[in-house]
Amino acid sequence: MNNNFILGTAGHIDHGKSSLIKVLTGIETDRLEEEKKRGISIVLGYADMRFPSGISAGIVDVPGHAKFIKTMVSGSTGMDGVLLVIAADDGIMAQTKEHMLILKLLGIRLVIPVITKTDAVSSEILAKRESEVKQFLKAYGYEKYSSNIFKVSTKSGKGIEELKENIEKIIQEYNSLPQYNKIYNPTKVFLPIDRIISSKGFGTILAGTLKYGTFKVNDEIQIMPQGITARVKSIESHNKPVDKAFKSMRISLNVPSVKKENVKFGYVISEKNSLIASDTVLTKVFYDFENKKDLKSHINLMFMTGTLSVAGKIIVFNHEKKIKPGEYSYALFKLNGEIASVTGEKFIIRDIGAGKTIGGGTIIDSSADYEYSEIFNESYEKIISDNANDAVYGFIEIFQPVNLESIYKKFNLNLSDFFDVIERLKKDGKIITDKKNRHAFTSDFYNKGKKILTGIIEKDKKIYGKTELFNVFTESINAENIYKEAYKTADIVFDILINDLLSEKYLSYDSTGNIIPKGFEAVKEAGADIPPEYADAAKKIEDLLISNGNSVPDYGEIERKLAMPRKTLNYILSLMLKSSKIVKVKHDMYYLREQIDFIKLKLDAFFDKNEKLEPKDIKEIAEVSRKYAIPLLEYFDGIGYTVKKGEYRIKK
């Protein structure tokens, strides 16, 4: 069980939150002169409590004034529970309600209700306040905490010791609840920054609540969305040095290599290359029932998540393009700046003009650079569920075939735990990956693809004789293009399917290395030359390939411009490949042999003077854009002319 716990405060201005923390911990959380002078909290305050059981509770004291809701939301990041403070003389006030809504939207499950200033009212009024607080807790779904409302006076000390003892018991009981422990725990390092300090002799110090994960001194971290990398020189928690930081710890990191001016509140610390920076976020939003009008698309709102606040527009994803009070909807936020977050993180939305909280919800996809489709609603629910296997599977369903690294960067598990989930899904027969575990797709997706591919082959068997079918199928040219047109999938799935069909002996290799359907044998070609009836068409293909220098047209463009039947085009391309008139650089990209030979001559000259070949170099040598440069580099790697070394190539 994790002995670290973050306990925050919530409640209206001047209800005694900071005074309560002081008598509980002996620590003054109001640090600024203005705070002490005015008697209100303006910035976040911090303290800690240590209990005999070994539990260490970090206390986050948040301001209660309406002007400082942004600070309150920042302070709520990483809270495991909250002390809900209500003054006996005032009762439930405007900020009490808004704080409670924010806590619920942020997913805070534990609430400890405390009525303060009990010495300022009569016993009758105190009883009335207690009844009001019970109803208030029930209204926001915290009924189980309404039976134990603590009544204290920070002036006389009445009820303080009882509250201290019960805080420890409540935390212990909460941590042992089955419904709490069954939820999978995010493990990716995720530390939203809420304090930035420059200390003479130490350099930059970044502080916040470690929401997930663990790391230690000398670990390399990355500050997102800027992508700044740094090594942790030292870590402190409540002014004491520690070697390692764990979930739910208030910590300060000394990162002297980072300039203070390059970091902002709301940035996130995580492991290197584990997050994505994005300004489009797919979410599930709840629009509070107390709102008076519908929330429509394209409204400007304030989006708050972690310790960050950023304005942006909401795009509502439902048929009505609006959300009624008390309803949920999927929605995309187009933000005015990039953020870095993970699946499952909570957020708040505020009406900028009215200056009030109107709703909030859960981040589904922290980098949603695609169009919404309601056919994926079930997948979205899986992604934000309490089951890690379902959550990862939901992502794969939407993006398949998907690069697993891209999902990992959006998800809230560390790399090891993420791939443990991948292995469980493979073991359960739910997904398939390539040999290097880089790409994945569902078994249903695979089976559908297999059915389509074998259907194409069986159909062609009935239409064509053995000789003609062999000619159009050789080197998988026909099958590959028809299959991809029908199934809109990527090379990785096609390659796995072909290998599986070869293993099942549905397909086989002939004596020349071509892939053919079972029972079909290679028929000797009349020769390497192009048959006369196809010579004109082949000449047109050659002319097209050199019509724009080395920026050759792709397969689709060749097909459109020549307007010939696809099977005929595939057959002619196969003949041109066999006769070495053309070279296949990519599945849909062909060059004349003379073009490739000339590029190779220029590469020879380049390597006479240089050791390393970078993408920018091949762009200059071949006089092409990156669209062509990368396939050309990969082609020369494939034929053994060059070898890739990180971001550059050397001649083999």
C-alpha positions as CSV (number, residue, x, y, z in Angstrom):
1,M,0.0,0.0,0.0
2,N,1.3,3.5,-0.9
3,N,1.9,5.4,2.4
4,N,2.0,8.8,0.6
5,F,-1.3,10.7,0.4
6,I,-2.2,14.2,-0.8
7,L,-4.9,15.9,1.2
8,G,-6.2,19.3,0.0
9,T,-8.6,21.9,1.3
10,A,-11.7,23.3,-0.3
11,G,-14.2,25.9,0.7
12,H,-15.3,29.5,0.6
13,I,-13.0,32.5,1.3
14,D,-12.3,33.2,5.0
15,H,-13.9,29.9,6.2
16,G,-10.7,29.0,8.1
17,K,-8.9,26.6,5.8
18,S,-5.4,28.0,6.4
19,S,-6.1,28.3,10.2
20,L,-7.2,24.7,10.3
21,I,-4.0,23.5,8.5
22,K,-1.9,25.5,11.0
23,V,-3.4,23.9,14.1
24,L,-3.2,20.4,12.5
25,T,0.4,20.7,11.3
26,G,1.9,23.7,13.0
27,I,2.8,25.1,9.6
28,E,1.7,28.5,8.3
29,T,0.7,28.0,4.7
30,D,0.0,31.7,4.0
31,R,3.5,32.7,2.9
32,L,3.0,36.1,1.2
33,E,2.8,39.4,3.1
34,E,-0.4,40.3,1.3
35,E,-1.9,37.0,2.4
36,K,-1.1,37.7,6.0
37,K,-2.3,41.3,5.8
38,R,-5.6,40.5,4.1
39,G,-6.2,37.2,6.0
40,I,-6.9,35.3,2.8
41,S,-4.9,32.7,0.7
42,I,-3.8,33.9,-2.7
43,V,-1.3,31.2,-3.8
44,L,-1.1,27.5,-3.0
45,G,0.2,26.7,0.5
46,Y,1.9,23.4,1.6
47,A,2.3,21.5,4.8
48,D,2.6,17.9,5.8
49,M,1.3,15.5,8.5
50,R,3.0,12.2,9.5
51,F,1.0,9.6,11.4
52,P,2.1,6.6,13.6
53,S,0.9,4.2,10.9
54,G,3.6,5.5,8.6
55,I,1.2,7.5,6.4
56,S,2.7,10.7,5.2
57,A,0.0,13.2,4.1
58,G,1.1,16.2,2.0
59,I,-1.3,19.1,2.6
60,V,-2.3,21.5,-0.2
61,D,-4.1,24.6,1.0
62,V,-6.0,26.3,-1.8
63,P,-7.4,29.8,-1.9
64,G,-11.2,30.2,-1.5
65,H,-11.7,33.5,-3.3
66,A,-13.5,33.4,-6.7
67,K,-10.7,35.3,-8.3
68,F,-8.3,32.4,-7.5
69,I,-10.3,29.5,-8.9
70,K,-7.4,28.9,-11.4
71,T,-5.1,28.4,-8.4
72,M,-7.6,26.2,-6.7
73,V,-7.8,23.9,-9.7
74,S,-4.0,23.8,-9.9
75,G,-3.9,22.8,-6.3
76,S,-6.4,20.1,-6.7
77,T,-4.1,18.3,-9.2
78,G,-2.9,15.1,-7.6
79,M,-5.2,15.3,-4.6
80,D,-6.2,12.0,-3.2
81,G,-8.8,13.5,-0.9
82,V,-10.0,16.8,0.5
83,L,-10.9,18.6,3.7
84,L,-14.1,20.3,2.9
85,V,-14.2,23.4,5.2
86,I,-17.5,25.2,6.0
87,A,-17.7,28.0,8.5
88,A,-20.5,27.6,11.1
89,D,-21.4,31.3,10.9
90,D,-21.7,31.5,7.1
91,G,-22.7,28.0,6.1
92,I,-22.5,26.8,2.5
93,M,-21.5,29.7,0.2
94,A,-20.9,30.3,-3.6
95,Q,-17.3,29.1,-3.6
96,T,-18.2,26.1,-1.4
97,K,-20.5,25.0,-4.3
98,E,-18.0,25.7,-7.0
99,H,-15.2,24.0,-5.2
100,M,-17.4,20.9,-4.7
101,L,-18.3,20.8,-8.4
102,I,-14.7,21.1,-9.3
103,L,-13.7,18.3,-6.9
104,K,-16.4,16.0,-8.3
105,L,-15.4,16.8,-11.9
106,L,-11.7,16.1,-11.1
107,G,-12.6,12.7,-9.7
108,I,-11.8,13.3,-6.0
109,R,-13.4,10.4,-4.2
110,L,-12.6,11.2,-0.6
111,V,-14.1,14.1,1.2
112,I,-13.7,14.9,5.0
113,P,-16.3,17.5,5.9
114,V,-15.2,19.9,8.7
115,I,-17.4,22.7,10.2
116,T,-15.1,25.4,11.6
117,K,-15.7,28.5,13.8
118,T,-18.1,26.4,16.0
119,D,-17.5,28.8,18.9
120,A,-19.0,31.7,16.9
121,V,-22.6,30.2,16.7
122,S,-25.2,28.8,19.0
123,S,-25.8,25.0,19.3
124,E,-29.1,25.4,17.3
125,I,-27.3,27.1,14.4
126,L,-24.5,24.5,14.5
127,A,-27.1,21.7,14.3
128,K,-28.7,23.5,11.3
129,R,-25.3,23.8,9.6
130,E,-24.7,20.1,10.2
131,S,-28.0,19.2,8.5
132,E,-27.2,21.5,5.6
133,V,-23.8,20.0,5.1
134,K,-25.3,16.4,5.0
135,Q,-27.8,17.4,2.3
136,F,-25.0,19.2,0.4
137,L,-22.8,16.1,0.4
138,K,-25.7,13.9,-0.8
139,A,-26.4,16.3,-3.6
140,Y,-22.9,15.9,-5.0
141,G,-22.7,12.1,-4.5
142,Y,-20.7,12.1,-1.3
143,E,-23.4,10.7,0.9
144,K,-21.2,8.1,2.6
145,Y,-19.2,10.9,4.2
146,S,-22.2,12.8,5.5
147,S,-22.5,10.6,8.6
148,N,-19.2,11.8,10.0
149,I,-19.0,15.6,10.0
150,F,-16.3,17.0,12.2
151,K,-17.0,20.2,14.2
152,V,-13.9,22.2,15.3
153,S,-12.7,25.5,16.6
154,T,-9.2,26.6,15.7
155,K,-9.3,29.3,18.4
156,S,-10.1,27.0,21.4
157,G,-8.7,23.8,19.8
158,K,-12.0,22.0,20.4
159,G,-12.4,18.9,18.1
160,I,-8.9,19.2,16.6
161,E,-7.4,16.1,18.2
162,E,-10.4,14.0,17.2
163,L,-10.1,15.3,13.7
164,K,-6.3,14.4,13.6
165,E,-7.0,10.9,14.7
166,N,-9.8,10.4,12.3
167,I,-7.9,11.7,9.3
168,E,-5.4,8.8,9.7
169,K,-8.2,6.3,10.1
170,I,-10.1,7.6,7.1
171,I,-7.1,7.5,4.8
172,Q,-6.3,3.9,5.9
173,E,-9.9,2.8,5.3
174,Y,-10.0,4.6,1.9
175,N,-6.7,3.0,0.7
176,S,-8.0,-0.4,1.6
177,L,-11.4,-0.2,-0.2
178,P,-11.8,-2.9,-2.8
179,Q,-13.4,-0.5,-5.3
180,Y,-10.3,1.7,-4.9
181,N,-7.7,-1.0,-5.2
182,K,-9.2,-2.8,-8.2
183,I,-8.7,0.3,-10.4
184,Y,-5.5,0.0,-12.4
185,N,-2.9,2.5,-11.3
186,P,-1.3,4.8,-13.9
187,T,2.5,4.4,-13.7
188,K,3.9,6.9,-16.2
189,V,5.8,9.7,-14.5
190,F,3.4,12.7,-14.6
191,L,4.3,15.8,-12.6
192,P,2.4,19.0,-13.4
193,I,4.6,22.0,-12.4
194,D,3.0,24.5,-10.0
195,R,6.1,26.3,-8.7
196,I,9.2,27.5,-10.5
197,I,12.1,28.9,-8.4
198,S,15.6,30.1,-9.2
199,S,17.9,29.6,-6.3
200,K,21.4,31.1,-6.1
201,G,24.0,28.4,-6.1
202,F,21.4,25.7,-7.2
203,G,19.8,27.0,-10.4
204,T,16.3,26.1,-11.4
205,I,14.0,24.3,-9.0
206,L,10.7,22.9,-10.2
207,A,8.0,21.8,-7.8
208,G,4.6,20.0,-7.9
209,T,2.7,16.9,-6.9
210,L,3.9,13.7,-8.5
211,K,0.6,12.4,-9.7
212,Y,1.8,9.0,-11.1
213,G,5.0,7.1,-11.4
214,T,8.3,7.1,-9.7
215,F,11.8,8.4,-10.5
216,K,15.1,9.1,-8.7
217,V,18.1,11.4,-8.5
218,N,20.2,11.4,-11.7
219,D,17.2,10.2,-13.9
220,E,16.7,12.0,-17.2
221,I,13.4,13.8,-17.4
222,Q,11.6,15.7,-20.1
223,I,9.6,18.9,-19.6
224,M,6.6,19.0,-22.0
225,P,5.2,20.4,-24.2
226,Q,8.5,22.2,-24.8
227,G,10.5,18.9,-25.0
228,I,13.3,20.2,-22.8
229,T,15.4,17.3,-21.4
230,A,17.4,17.5,-18.2
231,R,18.9,15.4,-15.5
232,V,17.6,15.5,-11.9
233,K,20.5,16.7,-9.6
234,S,18.5,16.4,-6.4
235,I,15.0,15.9,-5.0
236,E,13.3,17.3,-1.9
237,S,10.0,16.5,-0.2
238,H,8.8,18.9,2.5
239,N,12.3,20.4,2.8
240,K,14.0,17.0,3.3
241,P,16.3,15.4,0.7
242,V,15.1,12.1,-0.8
243,D,16.7,9.8,-3.3
244,K,13.5,8.7,-5.0
245,A,10.1,10.2,-5.6
246,F,6.8,8.2,-5.5
247,K,3.2,8.8,-6.4
248,S,1.3,11.3,-4.2
249,M,4.5,13.1,-3.0
250,R,5.0,16.9,-3.0
251,I,8.5,17.2,-4.4
252,S,11.0,19.8,-5.6
253,L,13.5,19.0,-8.3
254,N,16.8,20.7,-8.8
255,V,17.5,20.8,-12.6
256,P,20.3,23.3,-13.0
257,S,20.6,22.8,-16.8
258,V,17.1,24.2,-17.3
259,K,16.6,28.0,-17.6
260,K,13.8,29.3,-15.4
261,E,12.4,31.5,-18.2
262,N,11.9,28.4,-20.5
263,V,9.5,26.8,-18.1
264,K,5.9,27.8,-17.3
265,F,3.2,26.8,-14.9
266,G,1.2,24.0,-16.3
267,Y,4.2,22.3,-18.0
268,V,4.5,18.6,-17.2
269,I,7.6,16.6,-16.2
270,S,7.7,13.0,-17.4
271,E,10.1,10.4,-18.7
272,K,11.9,11.2,-22.0
273,N,9.9,10.6,-25.1
274,S,6.8,9.5,-23.2
275,L,4.3,12.3,-24.0
276,I,3.0,14.1,-27.1
277,A,2.5,17.9,-27.4
278,S,-0.8,18.8,-29.0
279,D,-3.4,21.5,-29.2
280,T,-6.4,19.2,-30.0
281,V,-7.8,17.1,-27.3
282,L,-10.7,14.6,-27.5
283,T,-12.8,14.4,-24.3
284,K,-16.0,13.3,-22.7
285,V,-17.6,16.4,-21.2
286,F,-20.2,16.8,-18.4
287,Y,-22.1,20.1,-18.6
288,D,-23.3,21.0,-15.1
289,F,-27.1,20.8,-14.4
290,E,-27.1,24.2,-12.9
291,N,-26.3,25.9,-16.2
292,K,-29.2,27.9,-17.7
293,K,-28.6,27.4,-21.4
294,D,-27.2,24.8,-23.8
295,L,-23.5,24.6,-24.6
296,K,-23.0,25.0,-28.3
297,S,-20.0,24.3,-30.6
298,H,-17.4,26.9,-31.3
299,I,-17.8,28.7,-28.0
300,N,-14.6,30.0,-26.4
301,L,-14.0,28.5,-23.0
302,M,-11.2,28.2,-20.5
303,F,-9.8,24.7,-20.4
304,M,-8.0,23.7,-17.1
305,T,-6.2,20.5,-16.6
306,G,-3.3,19.7,-14.2
307,T,-1.8,23.0,-13.3
308,L,-2.5,24.5,-16.8
309,S,-5.2,26.9,-18.0
310,V,-5.5,27.6,-21.7
311,A,-8.4,29.1,-23.7
312,G,-9.9,27.2,-26.7
313,K,-12.9,26.4,-28.7
314,I,-15.2,23.4,-28.0
315,I,-16.5,21.3,-30.9
316,V,-19.5,19.2,-29.6
317,F,-19.8,15.7,-31.1
318,N,-23.4,14.8,-31.2
319,H,-26.3,15.2,-33.7
320,E,-27.5,18.4,-32.1
321,K,-24.0,20.0,-31.9
322,K,-24.8,21.2,-28.4
323,I,-24.9,19.9,-24.8
324,K,-27.9,20.4,-22.5
325,P,-27.4,21.0,-18.8
326,G,-26.9,17.8,-16.9
327,E,-25.8,15.8,-20.0
328,Y,-22.6,14.2,-21.2
329,S,-21.2,14.4,-24.7
330,Y,-17.9,13.7,-26.6
331,A,-16.2,16.9,-27.6
332,L,-13.0,18.1,-29.2
333,F,-11.1,21.1,-27.7
334,K,-9.1,23.2,-30.1
335,L,-6.7,25.0,-27.8
336,N,-4.8,28.2,-28.2
337,G,-1.6,26.5,-27.2
338,E,-0.1,23.1,-27.0
339,I,-0.4,20.9,-23.9
340,A,1.0,17.6,-22.8
341,S,-1.4,15.2,-21.0
342,V,-2.5,11.5,-20.9
343,T,-5.6,9.5,-21.2
344,G,-7.9,9.6,-18.2
345,E,-6.7,13.0,-16.9
346,K,-9.5,15.2,-15.6
347,F,-10.2,18.8,-16.7
348,I,-12.5,21.7,-15.9
349,I,-14.1,24.1,-18.3
350,R,-15.1,27.7,-17.3
351,D,-17.2,30.3,-18.9
352,I,-14.6,33.1,-19.6
353,G,-17.2,35.9,-19.7
354,A,-19.2,34.8,-16.6
355,G,-16.1,33.7,-14.7
356,K,-17.7,30.5,-13.4
357,T,-17.1,26.7,-13.7
358,I,-19.7,25.2,-16.1
359,G,-18.5,21.6,-16.5
360,G,-15.5,19.3,-17.0
361,G,-14.7,15.7,-17.8
362,T,-12.1,13.2,-18.9
363,I,-9.5,13.3,-21.6
364,I,-9.9,10.4,-24.0
365,D,-7.1,11.2,-26.5
366,S,-4.5,13.9,-25.7
367,S,-3.5,14.3,-29.3
368,A,-6.7,13.9,-31.4
369,D,-5.5,14.7,-34.9
370,Y,-8.3,12.9,-36.7
371,E,-12.1,13.2,-37.3
372,Y,-14.6,12.0,-34.8
373,S,-16.8,9.1,-35.7
374,E,-19.7,7.8,-33.6
375,I,-18.9,4.2,-34.7
376,F,-16.0,4.5,-32.2
377,N,-18.1,5.5,-29.2
378,E,-17.8,2.1,-27.7
379,S,-14.0,2.3,-28.1
380,Y,-13.9,5.7,-26.4
381,E,-15.7,4.2,-23.4
382,K,-13.1,1.4,-23.2
383,I,-10.3,4.0,-23.3
384,I,-11.5,5.8,-20.2
385,S,-12.6,2.6,-18.3
386,D,-10.9,1.3,-15.2
387,N,-9.5,-1.7,-17.1
388,A,-6.0,-1.2,-18.7
389,N,-6.5,-4.0,-21.2
390,D,-9.8,-2.6,-22.4
391,A,-8.3,0.9,-22.6
392,V,-5.3,0.0,-24.8
393,Y,-7.5,-2.3,-26.9
394,G,-9.9,0.7,-27.5
395,F,-7.0,2.7,-28.9
396,I,-6.0,-0.1,-31.2
397,E,-9.6,-0.5,-32.5
398,I,-9.7,3.1,-33.5
399,F,-6.2,3.5,-35.2
400,Q,-5.5,0.0,-36.5
401,P,-3.0,-0.9,-37.8
402,V,-1.4,1.3,-35.3
403,N,2.2,2.2,-34.3
404,L,2.3,1.2,-30.6
405,E,4.7,4.0,-29.7
406,S,2.0,6.6,-30.6
407,I,-0.5,4.9,-28.3
408,Y,2.1,4.7,-25.5
409,K,2.8,8.4,-25.6
410,K,-1.0,9.1,-25.1
411,F,-1.5,6.5,-22.4
412,N,-0.8,6.7,-18.6
413,L,1.3,3.6,-18.1
414,N,5.1,3.5,-18.2
415,L,6.8,1.7,-21.1
416,S,7.2,-1.6,-19.3
417,D,3.6,-1.8,-18.0
418,F,2.3,-0.7,-21.4
419,F,3.9,-3.6,-23.1
420,D,2.8,-6.0,-20.4
421,V,-0.7,-5.0,-21.4
422,I,0.2,-5.6,-25.1
423,E,1.5,-9.1,-24.2
424,R,-1.7,-9.9,-22.3
425,L,-3.9,-8.9,-25.2
426,K,-1.8,-11.0,-27.5
427,K,-2.0,-14.0,-25.1
428,D,-5.8,-13.6,-25.0
429,G,-5.9,-13.7,-28.8
430,K,-7.4,-10.2,-29.0
431,I,-4.6,-8.5,-31.0
432,I,-1.8,-9.3,-33.4
433,T,1.6,-7.5,-33.6
434,D,4.5,-7.6,-36.0
435,K,7.6,-9.5,-34.9
436,K,9.2,-6.3,-33.4
437,N,6.1,-5.4,-31.4
438,R,6.0,-2.0,-33.2
439,H,2.5,-2.3,-34.8
440,A,-0.7,-3.9,-33.7
441,F,-4.2,-4.5,-34.9
442,T,-7.2,-6.5,-33.6
443,S,-7.8,-10.2,-34.4
444,D,-11.1,-9.2,-35.9
445,F,-9.4,-6.7,-38.2
446,Y,-6.9,-9.4,-39.3
447,N,-9.7,-12.0,-39.9
448,K,-11.6,-9.5,-42.0
449,G,-8.5,-8.7,-44.0
450,K,-7.8,-12.4,-44.6
451,K,-11.3,-13.0,-45.8
452,I,-11.0,-10.1,-48.3
453,L,-7.6,-11.2,-49.6
454,T,-8.5,-14.9,-50.1
455,G,-11.7,-13.8,-51.6
456,I,-9.8,-11.7,-54.2
457,I,-7.6,-14.7,-55.0
458,E,-10.5,-17.2,-55.3
459,K,-12.4,-14.8,-57.5
460,D,-9.5,-14.5,-59.8
461,K,-9.0,-18.3,-59.9
462,K,-12.5,-18.6,-61.4
463,I,-12.0,-15.8,-63.9
464,Y,-8.5,-16.5,-65.2
465,G,-6.6,-19.6,-66.3
466,K,-3.5,-20.7,-64.5
467,T,-1.1,-19.0,-66.8
468,E,-2.8,-15.6,-66.8
469,L,-3.5,-15.7,-63.1
470,F,0.1,-16.5,-62.4
471,N,1.2,-13.5,-64.6
472,V,-1.0,-11.0,-62.8
473,F,-0.4,-12.4,-59.3
474,T,3.4,-12.7,-59.5
475,E,5.3,-10.7,-56.9
476,S,1.9,-10.0,-55.3
477,I,1.5,-6.8,-57.4
478,N,-2.1,-7.5,-58.3
479,A,-3.2,-8.9,-54.9
480,E,-1.4,-6.1,-53.0
481,N,-3.0,-3.2,-54.9
482,I,-6.5,-4.7,-55.0
483,Y,-6.4,-5.7,-51.4
484,K,-5.2,-2.3,-50.2
485,E,-7.9,-0.6,-52.3
486,A,-10.6,-2.8,-50.8
487,Y,-9.3,-2.7,-47.2
488,K,-7.5,0.6,-46.9
489,T,-4.8,-0.9,-44.8
490,A,-1.0,-0.7,-44.5
491,D,1.9,-2.8,-45.6
492,I,2.4,-4.3,-42.2
493,V,-1.0,-6.2,-42.3
494,F,-0.5,-7.3,-45.9
495,D,2.9,-8.7,-45.1
496,I,1.7,-10.6,-42.1
497,L,-1.3,-12.0,-44.0
498,I,0.9,-13.2,-46.9
499,N,3.4,-14.9,-44.5
500,D,0.5,-16.6,-42.7
501,L,-1.0,-17.8,-46.0
502,L,2.4,-19.1,-47.0
503,S,2.6,-21.0,-43.6
504,E,-0.8,-22.4,-44.2
505,K,0.3,-23.4,-47.7
506,Y,-2.6,-21.5,-49.3
507,L,0.2,-19.6,-51.1
508,S,3.6,-20.9,-52.1
509,Y,6.8,-19.7,-53.7
510,D,7.6,-20.9,-57.2
511,S,11.1,-21.8,-58.4
512,T,11.9,-18.2,-59.2
513,G,10.8,-16.9,-55.8
514,N,7.5,-15.5,-56.9
515,I,4.4,-16.0,-54.7
516,I,1.6,-18.0,-56.4
517,P,-1.7,-19.5,-55.2
518,K,-1.6,-23.2,-54.3
519,G,-1.8,-25.5,-57.3
520,F,-0.5,-22.9,-59.7
521,E,2.9,-23.5,-61.3
522,A,5.2,-21.0,-62.9
523,V,4.8,-20.8,-66.7
524,K,8.0,-19.9,-68.5
525,E,7.9,-16.4,-69.8
526,A,8.4,-15.9,-73.5
527,G,11.4,-13.7,-72.6
528,A,12.4,-10.6,-70.8
529,D,11.3,-8.3,-73.6
530,I,7.9,-6.5,-73.4
531,P,5.4,-8.2,-75.8
532,P,4.7,-6.0,-78.8
533,E,1.0,-5.6,-77.8
534,Y,2.1,-3.9,-74.6
535,A,5.1,-1.9,-75.9
536,D,3.1,1.4,-76.4
537,A,1.6,1.2,-72.9
538,A,5.1,0.5,-71.4
539,K,6.5,3.5,-73.3
540,K,3.8,5.7,-71.9
541,I,4.7,4.5,-68.4
542,E,8.4,5.3,-69.0
543,D,7.5,8.8,-70.3
544,L,5.3,9.4,-67.2
545,L,8.1,8.4,-64.8
546,I,10.6,10.9,-66.3
547,S,8.0,13.7,-66.9
548,N,8.9,15.5,-63.6
549,G,12.6,14.6,-63.1
550,N,13.0,12.2,-60.1
551,S,9.7,13.3,-58.5
552,V,7.9,10.3,-60.1
553,P,4.1,9.8,-60.1
554,D,2.8,7.2,-57.7
555,Y,0.8,4.2,-58.7
556,G,-2.5,6.0,-58.4
557,E,-1.4,8.9,-60.6
558,I,-0.1,6.5,-63.3
559,E,-3.4,4.7,-63.2
560,R,-5.4,7.9,-63.5
561,K,-3.3,9.4,-66.3
562,L,-3.1,6.3,-68.5
563,A,-6.8,5.3,-67.8
564,M,-6.0,1.6,-68.4
565,P,-7.6,-1.4,-66.6
566,R,-5.8,-2.1,-63.3
567,K,-5.1,-5.7,-64.1
568,T,-3.5,-4.6,-67.4
569,L,-1.4,-2.0,-65.6
570,N,-0.3,-4.4,-63.0
571,Y,0.7,-7.0,-65.6
572,I,2.7,-4.4,-67.6
573,L,4.5,-3.2,-64.5
574,S,5.4,-6.8,-63.6
575,L,6.9,-7.3,-67.1
576,M,8.8,-4.1,-66.8
577,L,10.2,-5.1,-63.4
578,K,11.3,-8.5,-64.8
579,S,13.0,-6.9,-67.7
580,S,14.7,-4.4,-65.3
581,K,13.3,-1.4,-67.2
582,I,11.9,-0.1,-63.8
583,V,12.7,-0.5,-60.2
584,K,10.1,-0.8,-57.4
585,V,11.3,1.7,-54.6
586,K,8.1,1.5,-52.6
587,H,4.9,-0.4,-52.8
588,D,3.4,2.4,-54.9
589,M,6.5,4.1,-56.3
590,Y,8.5,3.1,-59.4
591,Y,11.6,4.6,-61.0
592,L,13.2,3.8,-64.4
593,R,16.4,1.7,-64.0
594,E,18.4,4.5,-65.6
595,Q,17.1,7.1,-63.0
596,I,18.2,4.9,-60.1
597,D,21.6,4.2,-61.8
598,F,22.2,8.0,-62.2
599,I,21.2,8.7,-58.6
600,K,23.6,6.0,-57.5
601,L,26.5,7.5,-59.6
602,K,25.9,10.9,-57.8
603,L,25.9,9.0,-54.5
604,D,29.2,7.5,-55.3
605,A,30.6,10.9,-56.0
606,F,29.1,12.2,-52.7
607,F,30.7,9.4,-50.7
608,D,34.1,10.1,-52.2
609,K,34.1,13.3,-50.2
610,N,31.7,12.5,-47.3
611,E,31.2,9.8,-44.7
612,K,27.7,10.4,-43.6
613,L,24.6,10.7,-45.8
614,E,21.6,12.6,-44.3
615,P,18.0,13.0,-45.6
616,K,18.8,16.6,-46.7
617,D,21.7,15.3,-48.8
618,I,19.7,12.8,-50.8
619,K,17.1,15.6,-51.4
620,E,19.9,17.7,-53.0
621,I,21.4,14.8,-54.9
622,A,18.2,13.5,-56.4
623,E,16.6,17.0,-56.5
624,V,13.4,15.7,-54.7
625,S,11.3,16.5,-51.7
626,R,11.2,14.4,-48.5
627,K,8.3,12.5,-50.0
628,Y,10.7,10.8,-52.4
629,A,14.0,11.2,-50.4
630,I,13.0,8.8,-47.6
631,P,11.8,5.9,-49.9
632,L,15.0,6.3,-51.9
633,L,17.1,6.1,-48.8
634,E,15.3,3.0,-47.7
635,Y,15.7,1.5,-51.2
636,F,19.4,1.9,-51.1
637,D,19.5,0.5,-47.6
638,G,17.5,-2.5,-48.9
639,I,19.8,-3.3,-51.7
640,G,22.8,-3.1,-49.4
641,Y,24.3,0.0,-50.8
642,T,24.0,2.0,-47.6
643,V,23.5,1.2,-43.9
644,K,21.4,3.3,-41.5
645,K,23.2,4.6,-38.4
646,G,20.7,6.5,-36.3
647,E,19.7,9.6,-38.3
648,Y,22.2,9.2,-41.1
649,R,23.6,6.5,-43.6
650,I,27.1,5.3,-44.4
651,K,28.2,3.5,-47.6
652,K,28.4,-0.2,-47.0
